[in-house]
Amino acid sequence: QQPVQSPQAVILREGEDAVINCSSSKALYSVHWYRQKHGEAPVFLMILLKGGEQKGHEKISASFNEKKQQSSLYLTASQLSYSGTYFCGTEIYSGNTGKLIFGQGTTLQVKP
Amino acid sequence: DAGVIQSPRHEVTEMGQEVTLRCKPISGHNSLFWYRQTMMRGLELLIYFNNNVPIDDSGMPEDRFSAKMPNASFSTLKIQPSEPRDSAVYFCASSSTDPYEQYFGPGTRLTVT
């Protein structure tokens, strides 16, 4: 049930680009992305909904391929502040309420 | 808004003792989630409530773990008796139905010796 993320870790220089992938063996209704900095709590980045709708707060883009049951997070022109662990979460519903199952995380380190 | 509040922030206890973790969700949010995070197992959902009612506790590892939400502004996660393998960071998160962003509290770092 847990989505699979790749790669497990990425090291970048400031200004470089990165892509983080998330795939699921189950049909996806939505994919959620969170970022966690060391010693802090996870923070919401964005939701991608079936049908193409996106809701997010930061200038980070993502795609959602419903057919392939995959999502990708695109970090372009990376900044030092992008460092952290990125989690994707897939939504599972029970009645009218849902829960997130998080992937194992992708650690991103941006160096000067 | 103060965000999700958790207490204590750090807890060190001896094996066999009872541990109670507390959470105050964001006012107006109707869903509350308890997570456990370890290096080995990642971020695991233990239990979640909707409108104060437990919906799914399938992630609760054993009967030693219990959670309650007596009202919309307070929840507890209790471990009795605690064991060294319970050592982890425990997060509480809350959300409204729409949008479904989860807001995490700062976490409680539990160490059981």
Contacts between the chains, C-beta under 8 A, distances in Angstrom:
chain1	res1	chain2	res2	distance
A	30	B	100	7.9
A	32	B	100	7.7
A	32	B	101	7.9
A	32	B	102	7.8
A	34	B	102	7.8
A	40	B	106	7.6
A	41	B	91	6.0
A	41	B	104	3.8
A	41	B	105	6.4
A	41	B	106	5.6
A	41	B	107	5.6
A	42	B	43	7.1
A	42	B	91	7.5
A	42	B	102	7.9
A	42	B	104	5.2
A	43	B	104	7.2
A	44	B	101	4.3
A	44	B	102	6.5
A	44	B	103	7.2
A	47	B	99	7.2
A	47	B	100	6.6
A	47	B	101	7.0
A	55	B	99	5.9
A	55	B	101	7.8
A	87	B	43	6.3
A	91	B	100	7.6
A	94	B	55	5.6
A	94	B	56	5.6
A	95	B	55	7.4
A	96	B	50	7.8
A	97	B	31	6.4
A	97	B	48	7.6
A	97	B	50	4.3
A	97	B	55	5.4
A	97	B	97	7.8
A	98	B	100	6.9
A	99	B	33	7.1
A	99	B	45	5.8
A	99	B	48	5.4
A	99	B	55	7.7
A	99	B	56	5.9
A	100	B	33	7.9
A	100	B	45	7.0
A	100	B	102	6.8
A	101	B	45	6.9
A	102	B	42	6.7
A	102	B	43	4.5
A	102	B	45	7.8
A	103	B	42	7.8
A	104	B	42	4.9
A	105	B	42	6.2
A	105	B	43	7.4
